[in-house]
Amino acid sequence: MILIDTNVILRSKQKSSPHYQEVTEKLISLVADGEELAICPQIIYEFYVVATRPTNKNGFGFNPATICHNIITLSCICFSYFCKLNTLKYDQ
């Protein structure tokens, strides 16, 4: 399991970042290799706050609806791991 840090998610959405391509390619590679990616509520909150904060206040200025869609997509990618984790927890 790999817990994805907020900064990794942010860089994967910020096309002007010098790390955008490397981060995006690595995330795609991890998913393609079958790695189990995880996020937690704090990371979702931090991502939303920074991504939607105005650029003049040290944010990215993205549209909140777009970021909500990104969060749903990311949650779906990570959801299968949590299902497995909960199944193992309750089966023991």
N, C-alpha and C positions, 0 to 999 in steps of 0.2 A: 504494500500500500504506500502511496506517495501522497502526502498532504501538500496541496498546492498553496503556496504563499500568495498573499494579496498582490504583492508587487509583480509576480509572474503573470497573474491574470490581467493586471493593469497594463503591463508592457505588451501583452498579446493583443490589446485593443488600441494601443497608441501607435499608429502607423508612422508617426514622426520620430519615435524612439529609436536610437541606434541599436537597441536590443530586440526590436520588433520581429525581425525575420528569424533570428536565432531562437527566440522564445517560442514563436509560433511553430516553427519546424520541429522543435523538441517536443512540444505538447502533442502534435500530430503523430510523431514517431512513438511516443509513449502509448498513446491510444492504439495505434496500429500494432504495437508489440504485445498488446493485451495487458499492459500494466493497469493496476487498480488505482485510480485517482480519487482523492477525497478532498472535500472542502468542509469547513465547519461554519456555524452561524456567524461567528466573529468575522471570518474572511468575507462572507457575503455582505455583511454590514459595511466593512471597511471599503470593499470594492464599490458598493453603491454610493457611499458618501463621497469618496474621492472622484469617482467617474462622473458624478452629476454636479459636483461643486463647480461654480463658475471659474473660468480660467484666470480671471483677475484675482481670485482668492486661492490660488495654488491648487486648482482642480483641473479636470479635463473638459468640463463643460458639455458632456454628452447629454442627449435627451433622456429623461428618466424612463420613458417607455422602451427605448432601445436597450438600456441597461437592464431593465426587468426581463426583457426577452433573452439577453445574454445570460442572466442568472438562471433562468429556466433551462436554457440549453446546457449550461455547465452542470446544473443539478441533475439533469437527465443522464449526462455522461457519468457522473459520480454515483448515481442512485443505485446501480446494480451492486456496488460494493456494500453499501449500507444494508441492502436487503440480505446479502449473504451474511454480513456481520450479525444482524439481528436474528437470523435463522440459527446460526451457530450458537449464539448466546442463549436462546430459548430451548434449543434441542439438548443442551447439556444438563 
